[in-house]
């Protein structure tokens, strides 16, 4: 095995480093028990408020911050914004019981890479953490529906001319963006369009680059804000 291959193998085997942030110690204990059972996940620290979360993120540079929304001193939205604006190599996954209000949009616009309800099944939480750590984004289906419903009344007519902001996309890239906006994963889009998953990953990368977006969560928001896709009844 070459030195380069050994380095790649060691890198891929490194556990995902997680910072737990919640103002309720009991909930942190529950999350620690669930995540601690996974060999590829490592909880490096805990925080009880947003200000502490930002400080620990700067000092420890975890891969993923599992962030609560409503906390003392600094809430999860403000903490997420501070982490993102500091350009730290850290991704934020929001976990909250408040999935029906303005915090959904606020957290995503602040730069969160995912948004899940606290009652999410353990296996889904673990999968979401791995997904976010790999550079992708996750939004629970019921929360995505609430997010899209919020935009529904203000969306332009889909029969109108395509928004200027989307003009840079090719027809296939626009098609991929539509599928992303409907919540499909790269694998699901690949099956839908009968191409390889690698091809879809390339298309998604082009879409994000051309539109100046950080990840697919922002792509979803843009697709609905511009009227490229409308919420289904």
N, CA and C atoms as a LAMMPS dump frame, in Angstrom:
ITEM: TIMESTEP
0
ITEM: NUMBER OF ATOMS
699
ITEM: BOX BOUNDS ff ff ff
-5.0000000000000000e+02 5.0000000000000000e+02
-5.0000000000000000e+02 5.0000000000000000e+02
-5.0000000000000000e+02 5.0000000000000000e+02
ITEM: ATOMS id mol type element x y z
1 1 1 N 0.844 -1.196 0
2 1 2 C 0 0 0
3 1 3 C 0.885 1.254 0
4 2 1 N 0.579 2.212 -0.839
5 2 2 C 1.373 3.428 -0.918
6 2 3 C 1.107 4.309 0.292
7 3 1 N 2.051 5.262 0.542
8 3 2 C 1.861 6.191 1.656
9 3 3 C 0.599 6.992 1.467
10 4 1 N 0.309 7.403 0.209
11 4 2 C -0.888 8.207 -0.075
12 4 3 C -2.148 7.428 0.25
13 5 1 N -2.162 6.128 -0.149
14 5 2 C -3.336 5.292 0.113
15 5 3 C -3.533 5.096 1.607
16 6 1 N -2.4 4.92 2.323
17 6 2 C -2.506 4.742 3.776
18 6 3 C -3.048 5.994 4.444
19 7 1 N -2.636 7.165 3.929
20 7 2 C -3.132 8.429 4.479
21 7 3 C -4.622 8.574 4.243
22 8 1 N -5.069 8.234 3.026
23 8 2 C -6.497 8.314 2.702
24 8 3 C -7.302 7.379 3.584
25 9 1 N -6.767 6.173 3.797
26 9 2 C -7.482 5.202 4.618
27 9 3 C -7.585 5.706 6.054
28 10 1 N -6.505 6.279 6.569
29 10 2 C -6.511 6.784 7.95
30 10 3 C -7.481 7.925 8.09
31 11 1 N -7.53 8.808 7.057
32 11 2 C -8.43 9.946 7.102
33 11 3 C -9.881 9.501 7.105
34 12 1 N -10.189 8.51 6.223
35 12 2 C -11.57 8.05 6.111
36 12 3 C -12.008 7.325 7.37
37 13 1 N -11.026 6.756 8.131
38 13 2 C -11.365 6 9.325
39 13 3 C -11.505 6.891 10.552
40 14 1 N -11.139 8.162 10.43
41 14 2 C -11.21 9.066 11.584
42 14 3 C -12.655 9.283 12.006
43 15 1 N -12.956 9.144 13.296
44 15 2 C -14.333 9.35 13.753
45 15 3 C -14.808 10.784 13.505
46 16 1 N -16.108 10.946 13.341
47 16 2 C -16.707 12.273 13.21
48 16 3 C -16.734 12.905 14.597
49 17 1 N -16.115 14.065 14.742
50 17 2 C -16.006 14.736 16.033
51 17 3 C -17.228 15.644 16.233
52 18 1 N -17.937 15.452 17.335
53 18 2 C -19.222 16.113 17.565
54 18 3 C -19.196 16.976 18.821
55 19 1 N -19.778 18.163 18.695
56 19 2 C -20.012 19.036 19.853
57 19 3 C -21.503 19.038 20.134
58 20 1 N -21.903 18.618 21.34
59 20 2 C -23.312 18.591 21.742
60 20 3 C -23.681 19.916 22.398
61 21 1 N -24.743 20.555 21.904
62 21 2 C -25.15 21.846 22.462
63 21 3 C -26.639 21.816 22.799
64 22 1 N -26.953 21.874 24.085
65 22 2 C -28.345 21.895 24.544
66 22 3 C -28.343 22.397 25.977
67 23 1 N -29.312 23.228 26.34
68 23 2 C -29.326 23.77 27.706
69 23 3 C -29.914 22.794 28.721
70 24 1 N -30.355 21.622 28.265
71 24 2 C -30.904 20.622 29.181
72 24 3 C -29.925 19.444 29.3
73 25 1 N -29.259 19.32 30.455
74 25 2 C -28.275 18.247 30.648
75 25 3 C -28.832 16.853 30.387
76 26 1 N -30.096 16.641 30.733
77 26 2 C -30.694 15.322 30.54
78 26 3 C -30.757 14.95 29.062
79 27 1 N -31.091 15.932 28.228
80 27 2 C -31.135 15.67 26.794
81 27 3 C -29.742 15.402 26.243
82 28 1 N -28.756 16.158 26.727
83 28 2 C -27.383 15.911 26.286
84 28 3 C -26.954 14.491 26.654
85 29 1 N -27.356 14.045 27.83
86 29 2 C -27.023 12.689 28.263
87 29 3 C -27.643 11.663 27.328
88 30 1 N -28.893 11.904 26.944
89 30 2 C -29.566 10.993 26.028
90 30 3 C -28.871 10.917 24.676
91 31 1 N -28.523 12.076 24.134
92 31 2 C -27.821 12.106 22.849
93 31 3 C -26.457 11.418 22.965
94 32 1 N -25.767 11.645 24.106
95 32 2 C -24.446 11.051 24.293
96 32 3 C -24.538 9.53 24.33
97 33 1 N -25.59 8.997 24.94
98 33 2 C -25.768 7.544 25
99 33 3 C -26.009 6.966 23.605
100 34 1 N -26.84 7.656 22.824
101 34 2 C -27.15 7.182 21.467
102 34 3 C -25.922 7.243 20.572
103 35 1 N -25.255 8.386 20.57
104 35 2 C -24.122 8.587 19.666
105 35 3 C -22.879 7.84 20.123
106 36 1 N -22.747 7.664 21.435
107 36 2 C -21.584 6.963 21.966
108 36 3 C -21.533 5.502 21.582
109 37 1 N -22.66 4.968 21.157
110 37 2 C -22.715 3.563 20.753
111 37 3 C -22.159 3.343 19.348
112 38 1 N -21.882 4.446 18.65
113 38 2 C -21.384 4.35 17.271
114 38 3 C -19.862 4.508 17.247
115 39 1 N -19.169 3.542 16.638
116 39 2 C -17.703 3.566 16.615
117 39 3 C -17.134 4.735 15.839
118 40 1 N -17.894 5.237 14.856
119 40 2 C -17.358 6.298 13.993
120 40 3 C -17.771 7.698 14.438
121 41 1 N -18.382 7.813 15.627
122 41 2 C -18.783 9.114 16.157
123 41 3 C -18.088 9.36 17.493
124 42 1 N -17.543 10.557 17.67
125 42 2 C -16.797 10.88 18.886
126 42 3 C -17.278 12.228 19.438
127 43 1 N -17.883 12.222 20.612
128 43 2 C -18.342 13.459 21.245
129 43 3 C -17.153 14.097 21.963
130 44 1 N -16.722 15.252 21.459
131 44 2 C -15.505 15.878 21.993
132 44 3 C -15.788 16.875 23.115
133 45 1 N -17.039 17.378 23.177
134 45 2 C -17.372 18.35 24.227
135 45 3 C -18.874 18.59 24.239
136 46 1 N -19.34 19.265 25.306
137 46 2 C -20.744 19.648 25.437
138 46 3 C -20.822 21.118 25.817
139 47 1 N -21.915 21.769 25.42
140 47 2 C -22.144 23.169 25.776
141 47 3 C -23.606 23.346 26.154
142 48 1 N -23.853 24.302 27.085
143 48 2 C -25.207 24.531 27.554
144 48 3 C -25.864 25.779 26.999
145 49 1 N -25.137 26.544 26.164
146 49 2 C -25.726 27.72 25.532
147 49 3 C -24.942 28.055 24.263
148 50 1 N -25.493 28.976 23.474
149 50 2 C -24.903 29.297 22.184
150 50 3 C -23.537 29.944 22.279
151 51 1 N -23.341 30.806 23.27
152 51 2 C -22.054 31.486 23.415
153 51 3 C -20.942 30.481 23.688
154 52 1 N -21.231 29.535 24.555
155 52 2 C -20.248 28.484 24.863
156 52 3 C -19.997 27.622 23.632
157 53 1 N -21.045 27.389 22.856
158 53 2 C -20.921 26.587 21.631
159 53 3 C -19.974 27.245 20.637
160 54 1 N -20.101 28.557 20.481
161 54 2 C -19.226 29.284 19.555
162 54 3 C -17.783 29.208 20.037
163 55 1 N -17.57 29.409 21.337
164 55 2 C -16.218 29.367 21.903
165 55 3 C -15.582 27.99 21.703
166 56 1 N -16.342 26.93 21.998
167 56 2 C -15.813 25.574 21.851
168 56 3 C -15.586 25.224 20.387
169 57 1 N -16.437 25.734 19.512
170 57 2 C -16.262 25.481 18.081
171 57 3 C -14.96 26.085 17.587
172 58 1 N -14.65 27.278 18.077
173 58 2 C -13.404 27.944 17.686
174 58 3 C -12.183 27.186 18.198
175 59 1 N -12.293 26.685 19.427
176 59 2 C -11.133 26.059 20.063
177 59 3 C -10.93 24.602 19.647
178 60 1 N -12.032 23.868 19.452
179 60 2 C -11.928 22.434 19.196
180 60 3 C -12.13 22.049 17.729
181 61 1 N -12.764 22.917 16.951
182 61 2 C -13.054 22.652 15.538
183 61 3 C -13.677 21.266 15.323
184 62 1 N -14.834 21.018 15.957
185 62 2 C -15.514 19.736 15.737
186 62 3 C -15.995 19.649 14.289
187 63 1 N -16.255 18.454 13.814
188 63 2 C -16.781 18.296 12.455
189 63 3 C -18.238 18.748 12.391
190 64 1 N -19.007 18.374 13.417
191 64 2 C -20.437 18.682 13.448
192 64 3 C -20.826 19.214 14.823
193 65 1 N -21.581 20.302 14.829
194 65 2 C -22.169 20.816 16.066
195 65 3 C -23.644 20.425 16.061
196 66 1 N -24.049 19.641 17.049
197 66 2 C -25.449 19.271 17.209
198 66 3 C -26.074 20.351 18.077
199 67 1 N -26.842 21.256 17.456
200 67 2 C -27.226 22.522 18.073
201 67 3 C -28.713 22.617 18.416
202 68 1 N -28.995 22.963 19.679
203 68 2 C -30.361 23.277 20.091
204 68 3 C -30.694 24.694 19.604
205 69 1 N -31.969 25.061 19.569
206 69 2 C -32.367 26.391 19.106
207 69 3 C -32.538 27.361 20.273
208 70 1 N -33.45 27.074 21.176
209 70 2 C -33.76 28.009 22.259
210 70 3 C -32.88 27.742 23.466
211 71 1 N -31.937 28.669 23.704
212 71 2 C -30.992 28.533 24.816
213 71 3 C -30.704 29.909 25.412
214 72 1 N -30.228 29.954 26.653
215 72 2 C -29.893 31.244 27.275
216 72 3 C -28.639 31.865 26.656
217 73 1 N -28.447 33.154 26.934
218 73 2 C -27.284 33.939 26.47
219 73 3 C -27.251 34.123 24.959
220 74 1 N -27.201 33.05 24.212
221 74 2 C -27.204 33.124 22.749
222 74 3 C -27.956 31.917 22.216
223 75 1 N -28.982 32.166 21.378
224 75 2 C -29.756 31.027 20.872
225 75 3 C -29.009 30.321 19.744
226 76 1 N -29.584 29.206 19.291
227 76 2 C -28.924 28.395 18.281
228 76 3 C -28.771 29.07 16.94
229 77 1 N -29.716 29.928 16.568
230 77 2 C -29.628 30.633 15.292
231 77 3 C -28.437 31.59 15.304
232 78 1 N -28.321 32.389 16.378
233 78 2 C -27.211 33.341 16.485
234 78 3 C -25.876 32.615 16.566
235 79 1 N -25.836 31.5 17.291
236 79 2 C -24.601 30.733 17.412
237 79 3 C -24.197 30.145 16.061
238 80 1 N -25.182 29.641 15.338
239 80 2 C -24.913 29.091 14.001
240 80 3 C -24.347 30.168 13.089
241 81 1 N -24.971 31.341 13.126
242 81 2 C -24.507 32.454 12.285
243 81 3 C -23.066 32.832 12.638
244 82 1 N -22.75 32.854 13.922
245 82 2 C -21.396 33.224 14.354
246 82 3 C -20.371 32.2 13.882
247 83 1 N -20.722 30.938 13.959
248 83 2 C -19.813 29.87 13.517
249 83 3 C -19.583 29.951 12.015
250 84 1 N -20.664 30.146 11.263
251 84 2 C -20.553 30.214 9.8
252 84 3 C -19.779 31.454 9.365
253 85 1 N -20.079 32.599 9.985
254 85 2 C -19.409 33.844 9.598
255 85 3 C -17.927 33.844 9.961
256 86 1 N -17.544 33.022 10.944
257 86 2 C -16.132 32.901 11.318
258 86 3 C -15.385 31.985 10.354
259 87 1 N -16.115 31.422 9.408
260 87 2 C -15.539 30.523 8.391
261 87 3 C -14.793 29.351 9.023
262 88 1 N -15.34 28.829 10.097
263 88 2 C -14.746 27.659 10.725
264 88 3 C -15.082 26.413 9.901
265 89 1 N -14.198 25.428 9.867
266 89 2 C -14.479 24.183 9.144
267 89 3 C -15.41 23.298 9.968
268 90 1 N -16.535 23.866 10.335
269 90 2 C -17.487 23.222 11.245
270 90 3 C -18.877 23.315 10.623
271 91 1 N -19.628 22.223 10.682
272 91 2 C -20.983 22.228 10.13
273 91 3 C -21.987 22.063 11.265
274 92 1 N -23.134 22.739 11.142
275 92 2 C -24.121 22.766 12.22
276 92 3 C -25.373 21.988 11.825
277 93 1 N -25.767 21.073 12.698
278 93 2 C -27.008 20.317 12.527
279 93 3 C -27.942 20.721 13.659
280 94 1 N -29.052 21.364 13.318
281 94 2 C -30.003 21.848 14.317
282 94 3 C -30.934 20.726 14.762
283 95 1 N -31.105 20.605 16.07
284 95 2 C -32.08 19.671 16.651
285 95 3 C -32.995 20.467 17.564
286 96 1 N -34.296 20.386 17.338
287 96 2 C -35.198 21.197 18.152
288 96 3 C -36.596 20.599 18.213
289 97 1 N -37.346 20.996 19.24
290 97 2 C -38.759 20.627 19.318
291 97 3 C -39.599 21.684 18.609
292 98 1 N -38.978 22.824 18.296
293 98 2 C -39.707 23.95 17.7
294 98 3 C -39.546 23.951 16.186
295 99 1 N -40.207 22.999 15.532
296 99 2 C -40.052 22.846 14.091
297 99 3 C -41.168 23.531 13.306
298 100 1 N -42.055 24.244 14
299 100 2 C -43.213 24.808 13.31
300 100 3 C -43.178 26.325 13.218
301 101 1 N -42.061 26.951 13.596
302 101 2 C -42.062 28.401 13.64
303 101 3 C -40.935 29.011 12.816
304 102 1 N -40.682 30.281 13.067
305 102 2 C -39.716 31.029 12.261
306 102 3 C -38.279 30.549 12.427
307 103 1 N -38.021 29.712 13.429
308 103 2 C -36.662 29.243 13.647
309 103 3 C -36.151 28.373 12.497
310 104 1 N -37.056 27.69 11.807
311 104 2 C -36.632 26.839 10.695
312 104 3 C -35.914 27.664 9.647
313 105 1 N -36.59 28.691 9.14
314 105 2 C -36.003 29.543 8.112
315 105 3 C -34.783 30.284 8.654
316 106 1 N -34.889 30.79 9.874
317 106 2 C -33.792 31.54 10.461
318 106 3 C -32.523 30.713 10.58
319 107 1 N -32.656 29.468 11.019
320 107 2 C -31.487 28.61 11.196
321 107 3 C -30.854 28.253 9.86
322 108 1 N -31.668 27.947 8.869
323 108 2 C -31.129 27.586 7.568
324 108 3 C -30.449 28.777 6.907
325 109 1 N -31.064 29.934 7.03
326 109 2 C -30.452 31.124 6.436
327 109 3 C -29.191 31.539 7.192
328 110 1 N -29.113 31.186 8.463
329 110 2 C -27.916 31.5 9.25
330 110 3 C -26.741 30.629 8.824
331 111 1 N -27.043 29.529 8.149
332 111 2 C -25.968 28.675 7.651
333 111 3 C -25.98 27.251 8.158
334 112 1 N -27.066 26.826 8.832
335 112 2 C -27.141 25.449 9.304
336 112 3 C -27.143 24.487 8.113
337 113 1 N -26.52 23.33 8.305
338 113 2 C -26.459 22.321 7.242
339 113 3 C -27.55 21.28 7.386
340 114 1 N -28.357 21.406 8.423
341 114 2 C -29.43 20.442 8.603
342 114 3 C -30.372 20.877 9.698
343 115 1 N -31.569 20.299 9.684
344 115 2 C -32.586 20.674 10.664
345 115 3 C -33.446 19.456 10.936
346 116 1 N -33.387 18.943 12.175
347 116 2 C -34.159 17.767 12.556
348 116 3 C -34.935 18.034 13.838
349 117 1 N -36.038 17.331 14.01
350 117 2 C -36.802 17.412 15.251
351 117 3 C -36.137 16.511 16.295
352 118 1 N -36.274 16.873 17.563
353 118 2 C -35.627 16.118 18.624
354 118 3 C -36.205 14.714 18.8
355 119 1 N -37.395 14.471 18.262
356 119 2 C -37.972 13.135 18.382
357 119 3 C -37.59 12.241 17.204
358 120 1 N -36.573 12.639 16.449
359 120 2 C -36.116 11.853 15.318
360 120 3 C -35.61 10.497 15.82
361 121 1 N -35.89 9.399 15.101
362 121 2 C -35.36 8.092 15.511
363 121 3 C -33.839 8.119 15.587
364 122 1 N -33.28 7.354 16.498
365 122 2 C -31.833 7.36 16.725
366 122 3 C -31.048 7.066 15.45
367 123 1 N -31.516 6.084 14.676
368 123 2 C -30.78 5.735 13.462
369 123 3 C -30.786 6.863 12.445
370 124 1 N -31.876 7.637 12.41
371 124 2 C -31.949 8.772 11.49
372 124 3 C -31.009 9.892 11.935
373 125 1 N -30.891 10.086 13.245
374 125 2 C -29.98 11.096 13.771
375 125 3 C -28.541 10.745 13.418
376 126 1 N -28.183 9.491 13.623
377 126 2 C -26.822 9.036 13.314
378 126 3 C -26.52 9.22 11.831
379 127 1 N -27.474 8.84 10.984
380 127 2 C -27.293 8.989 9.542
381 127 3 C -27.147 10.456 9.157
382 128 1 N -27.951 11.317 9.781
383 128 2 C -27.9 12.75 9.482
384 128 3 C -26.548 13.338 9.851
385 129 1 N -26 12.94 10.986
386 129 2 C -24.687 13.44 11.413
387 129 3 C -23.622 13.029 10.409
388 130 1 N -23.667 11.784 9.98
389 130 2 C -22.685 11.313 8.994
390 130 3 C -22.841 12.069 7.675
391 131 1 N -24.077 12.317 7.285
392 131 2 C -24.346 13.018 6.03
393 131 3 C -23.806 14.44 6.078
394 132 1 N -24.086 15.138 7.164
395 132 2 C -23.622 16.519 7.317
396 132 3 C -22.097 16.573 7.392
397 133 1 N -21.503 15.626 8.113
398 133 2 C -20.043 15.587 8.227
399 133 3 C -19.392 15.372 6.871
400 134 1 N -20.079 14.663 5.973
401 134 2 C -19.544 14.381 4.641
402 134 3 C -19.699 15.568 3.699
403 135 1 N -20.338 16.641 4.183
404 135 2 C -20.462 17.844 3.372
405 135 3 C -21.812 18.03 2.721
406 136 1 N -22.755 17.138 3.012
407 136 2 C -24.088 17.275 2.443
408 136 3 C -25.001 17.946 3.47
409 137 1 N -26.271 18.025 3.182
410 137 2 C -27.209 18.692 4.083
411 137 3 C -28.447 17.823 4.281
412 138 1 N -29.126 18.032 5.404
413 138 2 C -30.28 17.213 5.761
414 138 3 C -31.39 18.094 6.324
415 139 1 N -32.607 17.885 5.843
416 139 2 C -33.773 18.536 6.441
417 139 3 C -34.864 17.482 6.559
418 140 1 N -35.379 17.285 7.766
419 140 2 C -36.433 16.298 7.974
420 140 3 C -37.625 16.615 7.081
421 141 1 N -38.241 15.596 6.476
422 141 2 C -39.356 15.825 5.555
423 141 3 C -40.468 16.71 6.095
424 142 1 N -40.881 16.492 7.357
425 142 2 C -41.999 17.284 7.868
426 142 3 C -41.587 18.743 8.071
427 143 1 N -40.302 18.955 8.397
428 143 2 C -39.818 20.318 8.559
429 143 3 C -39.671 20.983 7.203
430 144 1 N -39.209 20.222 6.203
431 144 2 C -39.099 20.757 4.847
432 144 3 C -40.469 21.2 4.353
433 145 1 N -41.499 20.397 4.654
434 145 2 C -42.852 20.77 4.224
435 145 3 C -43.273 22.09 4.864
436 146 1 N -42.983 22.259 6.163
437 146 2 C -43.318 23.514 6.834
438 146 3 C -42.559 24.686 6.208
439 147 1 N -41.305 24.436 5.88
440 147 2 C -40.484 25.469 5.26
441 147 3 C -41.083 25.894 3.924
442 148 1 N -41.501 24.915 3.137
443 148 2 C -42.051 25.217 1.813
444 148 3 C -43.431 25.864 1.914
445 149 1 N -44.21 25.424 2.89
446 149 2 C -45.522 26.034 3.093
447 149 3 C -45.372 27.523 3.413
448 150 1 N -44.302 27.86 4.107
449 150 2 C -44.064 29.259 4.466
450 150 3 C -43.898 30.123 3.221
451 151 1 N -43.262 29.543 2.188
452 151 2 C -43.026 30.29 0.96
453 151 3 C -44.211 30.263 0.008
454 152 1 N -45.122 29.309 0.185
455 152 2 C -46.147 29.024 -0.82
456 152 3 C -46.953 30.245 -1.253
457 153 1 N -47.377 31.045 -0.279
458 153 2 C -48.23 32.175 -0.629
459 153 3 C -47.531 33.295 -1.356
460 154 1 N -46.2 33.329 -1.281
461 154 2 C -45.469 34.438 -1.878
462 154 3 C -44.703 34.053 -3.139
463 155 1 N -44.917 32.826 -3.606
464 155 2 C -44.148 32.377 -4.757
465 155 3 C -44.687 32.937 -6.069
466 156 1 N -43.802 33.216 -7.019
467 156 2 C -44.242 33.693 -8.326
468 156 3 C -44.905 32.58 -9.119
469 157 1 N -45.545 32.952 -10.189
470 157 2 C -46.231 31.989 -11.05
471 157 3 C -45.2 31.107 -11.747
472 158 1 N -45.278 29.76 -11.572
473 158 2 C -44.288 28.885 -12.191
474 158 3 C -44.354 28.902 -13.713
475 159 1 N -45.453 29.386 -14.279
476 159 2 C -45.584 29.443 -15.733
477 159 3 C -44.845 30.651 -16.312
478 160 1 N -44.424 31.55 -15.433
479 160 2 C -43.718 32.738 -15.895
480 160 3 C -42.311 32.383 -16.357
481 161 1 N -41.618 33.349 -16.931
482 161 2 C -40.254 33.121 -17.407
483 161 3 C -39.35 32.727 -16.241
484 162 1 N -38.354 31.859 -16.488
485 162 2 C -37.446 31.436 -15.417
486 162 3 C -36.731 32.638 -14.789
487 163 1 N -36.544 32.636 -13.473
488 163 2 C -35.861 33.75 -12.811
489 163 3 C -34.458 33.945 -13.376
490 164 1 N -34.025 35.183 -13.464
491 164 2 C -32.7 35.483 -14.023
492 164 3 C -31.587 34.785 -13.254
493 165 1 N -31.795 34.586 -11.951
494 165 2 C -30.736 33.968 -11.153
495 165 3 C -30.47 32.52 -11.565
496 166 1 N -31.415 31.904 -12.26
497 166 2 C -31.243 30.51 -12.668
498 166 3 C -30.794 30.378 -14.119
499 167 1 N -30.601 31.487 -14.798
500 167 2 C -30.268 31.447 -16.218
501 167 3 C -28.946 30.768 -16.513
502 168 1 N -28.046 30.751 -15.527
503 168 2 C -26.726 30.161 -15.753
504 168 3 C -26.77 28.631 -15.807
505 169 1 N -27.86 28.043 -15.367
506 169 2 C -27.956 26.59 -15.308
507 169 3 C -28.319 25.99 -16.662
508 170 1 N -27.765 24.808 -16.928
509 170 2 C -28.176 24.055 -18.108
510 170 3 C -29.534 23.415 -17.817
511 171 1 N -30.154 22.866 -18.828
512 171 2 C -31.459 22.218 -18.642
513 171 3 C -31.347 21.053 -17.666
514 172 1 N -30.289 20.261 -17.79
515 172 2 C -30.125 19.123 -16.886
516 172 3 C -29.851 19.596 -15.457
517 173 1 N -29.063 20.652 -15.305
518 173 2 C -28.787 21.186 -13.965
519 173 3 C -30.063 21.719 -13.325
520 174 1 N -30.909 22.332 -14.123
521 174 2 C -32.184 22.831 -13.608
522 174 3 C -33.07 21.661 -13.172
523 175 1 N -33.019 20.602 -13.961
524 175 2 C -33.792 19.398 -13.649
525 175 3 C -33.309 18.779 -12.33
526 176 1 N -32.006 18.753 -12.15
527 176 2 C -31.432 18.215 -10.91
528 176 3 C -31.823 19.088 -9.722
529 177 1 N -31.805 20.402 -9.913
530 177 2 C -32.188 21.322 -8.837
531 177 3 C -33.632 21.083 -8.413
532 178 1 N -34.501 20.825 -9.365
533 178 2 C -35.899 20.538 -9.048
534 178 3 C -35.993 19.305 -8.147
535 179 1 N -35.238 18.271 -8.482
536 179 2 C -35.276 17.043 -7.684
537 179 3 C -34.679 17.262 -6.291
538 180 1 N -33.617 18.06 -6.216
539 180 2 C -33.029 18.401 -4.917
540 180 3 C -34.059 19.129 -4.062
541 181 1 N -34.783 20.054 -4.69
542 181 2 C -35.786 20.849 -3.976
543 181 3 C -36.938 19.991 -3.478
544 182 1 N -37.146 18.864 -4.098
545 182 2 C -38.204 17.955 -3.651
546 182 3 C -37.724 17.002 -2.579
547 183 1 N -36.473 17.184 -2.144
548 183 2 C -35.96 16.412 -1.016
549 183 3 C -35.287 15.109 -1.364
550 184 1 N -35.012 14.864 -2.645
551 184 2 C -34.393 13.606 -3.048
552 184 3 C -32.885 13.628 -2.802
553 185 1 N -32.335 12.483 -2.442
554 185 2 C -30.894 12.342 -2.274
555 185 3 C -30.249 12.174 -3.649
556 186 1 N -28.923 12.23 -3.703
557 186 2 C -28.232 12.043 -4.978
558 186 3 C -28.552 10.681 -5.578
559 187 1 N -28.599 9.645 -4.734
560 187 2 C -28.894 8.295 -5.218
561 187 3 C -30.312 8.222 -5.796
562 188 1 N -31.255 8.863 -5.122
563 188 2 C -32.639 8.849 -5.607
564 188 3 C -32.781 9.623 -6.913
565 189 1 N -32.071 10.743 -7.022
566 189 2 C -32.108 11.525 -8.259
567 189 3 C -31.489 10.725 -9.399
568 190 1 N -30.41 10.015 -9.108
569 190 2 C -29.745 9.19 -10.12
570 190 3 C -30.698 8.144 -10.667
571 191 1 N -31.467 7.508 -9.779
572 191 2 C -32.441 6.515 -10.237
573 191 3 C -33.549 7.167 -11.049
574 192 1 N -33.976 8.351 -10.588
575 192 2 C -35.058 9.065 -11.263
576 192 3 C -34.656 9.463 -12.684
577 193 1 N -33.41 9.897 -12.86
578 193 2 C -32.953 10.396 -14.159
579 193 3 C -32.148 9.36 -14.936
580 194 1 N -32.023 8.166 -14.369
581 194 2 C -31.319 7.044 -15.021
582 194 3 C -29.884 7.403 -15.405
583 195 1 N -29.16 7.948 -14.452
584 195 2 C -27.734 8.229 -14.64
585 195 3 C -27.006 7.777 -13.379
586 196 1 N -25.68 7.889 -13.362
587 196 2 C -24.918 7.452 -12.197
588 196 3 C -25.009 8.475 -11.074
589 197 1 N -24.794 8.006 -9.843
590 197 2 C -24.818 8.902 -8.692
591 197 3 C -23.672 9.914 -8.778
592 198 1 N -22.538 9.475 -9.346
593 198 2 C -21.397 10.376 -9.517
594 198 3 C -21.751 11.539 -10.44
595 199 1 N -22.512 11.237 -11.497
596 199 2 C -22.948 12.283 -12.427
597 199 3 C -23.836 13.295 -11.721
598 200 1 N -24.739 12.803 -10.886
599 200 2 C -25.635 13.711 -10.15
600 200 3 C -24.838 14.561 -9.18
601 201 1 N -23.872 13.964 -8.502
602 201 2 C -23.046 14.72 -7.573
603 201 3 C -22.323 15.851 -8.296
604 202 1 N -21.863 15.568 -9.518
605 202 2 C -21.2 16.596 -10.323
606 202 3 C -22.169 17.712 -10.684
607 203 1 N -23.382 17.336 -11.102
608 203 2 C -24.4 18.336 -11.457
609 203 3 C -24.74 19.218 -10.254
610 204 1 N -24.916 18.591 -9.089
611 204 2 C -25.247 19.353 -7.885
612 204 3 C -24.115 20.338 -7.573
613 205 1 N -22.879 19.888 -7.714
614 205 2 C -21.744 20.77 -7.488
615 205 3 C -21.754 21.963 -8.422
616 206 1 N -22.086 21.725 -9.69
617 206 2 C -22.159 22.814 -10.662
618 206 3 C -23.269 23.801 -10.304
619 207 1 N -24.413 23.266 -9.873
620 207 2 C -25.544 24.118 -9.489
621 207 3 C -25.147 25.038 -8.337
622 208 1 N -24.528 24.457 -7.31
623 208 2 C -24.133 25.246 -6.14
624 208 3 C -23.114 26.315 -6.529
625 209 1 N -22.155 25.943 -7.358
626 209 2 C -21.111 26.889 -7.768
627 209 3 C -21.693 28.031 -8.59
628 210 1 N -22.519 27.689 -9.576
629 210 2 C -23.077 28.702 -10.471
630 210 3 C -24.009 29.671 -9.741
631 211 1 N -24.719 29.159 -8.742
632 211 2 C -25.68 30.001 -8.018
633 211 3 C -25.079 30.61 -6.753
634 212 1 N -23.814 30.298 -6.471
635 212 2 C -23.16 30.867 -5.299
636 212 3 C -23.759 30.382 -3.997
637 213 1 N -24.125 29.1 -3.936
638 213 2 C -24.766 28.535 -2.758
639 213 3 C -23.799 27.642 -1.993
640 214 1 N -23.992 27.556 -0.676
641 214 2 C -23.105 26.771 0.165
642 214 3 C -23.409 25.281 0.087
643 215 1 N -24.698 24.918 0.111
644 215 2 C -25.067 23.511 0.092
645 215 3 C -26.483 23.345 -0.433
646 216 1 N -26.976 22.107 -0.428
647 216 2 C -28.273 21.818 -1.05
648 216 3 C -29.445 22.387 -0.24
649 217 1 N -29.255 22.66 1.037
650 217 2 C -30.332 23.308 1.796
651 217 3 C -30.614 24.69 1.219
652 218 1 N -29.553 25.451 0.967
653 218 2 C -29.738 26.763 0.354
654 218 3 C -30.337 26.624 -1.046
655 219 1 N -29.977 25.544 -1.741
656 219 2 C -30.526 25.308 -3.075
657 219 3 C -32.033 25.077 -3.004
658 220 1 N -32.478 24.345 -1.988
659 220 2 C -33.907 24.105 -1.802
660 220 3 C -34.647 25.419 -1.581
661 221 1 N -34.103 26.234 -0.683
662 221 2 C -34.739 27.519 -0.382
663 221 3 C -34.823 28.377 -1.645
664 222 1 N -33.731 28.457 -2.409
665 222 2 C -33.723 29.269 -3.618
666 222 3 C -34.721 28.751 -4.644
667 223 1 N -34.793 27.436 -4.799
668 223 2 C -35.699 26.857 -5.786
669 223 3 C -37.15 27.235 -5.507
670 224 1 N -37.51 27.264 -4.234
671 224 2 C -38.883 27.619 -3.881
672 224 3 C -39.101 29.128 -3.869
673 225 1 N -38.09 29.87 -3.441
674 225 2 C -38.225 31.326 -3.429
675 225 3 C -38.373 31.884 -4.847
676 226 1 N -37.681 31.265 -5.806
677 226 2 C -37.733 31.744 -7.183
678 226 3 C -38.921 31.205 -7.96
679 227 1 N -39.614 30.212 -7.366
680 227 2 C -40.77 29.653 -8.052
681 227 3 C -40.44 28.545 -9.023
682 228 1 N -39.19 28.065 -9.034
683 228 2 C -38.835 26.948 -9.905
684 228 3 C -39.657 25.724 -9.544
685 229 1 N -39.923 25.579 -8.26
686 229 2 C -40.745 24.472 -7.759
687 229 3 C -41.753 25.043 -6.785
688 230 1 N -42.942 24.479 -6.8
689 230 2 C -43.975 24.898 -5.848
690 230 3 C -44.324 23.734 -4.928
691 231 1 N -44.7 24.039 -3.682
692 231 2 C -45.094 22.961 -2.758
693 231 3 C -46.255 22.169 -3.325
694 232 1 N -46.198 20.868 -3.134
695 232 2 C -47.305 20.029 -3.584
696 232 3 C -48.445 20.105 -2.591
697 233 1 N -49.629 19.954 -3.084
698 233 2 C -50.799 20.014 -2.202
699 233 3 C -50.826 18.806 -1.282
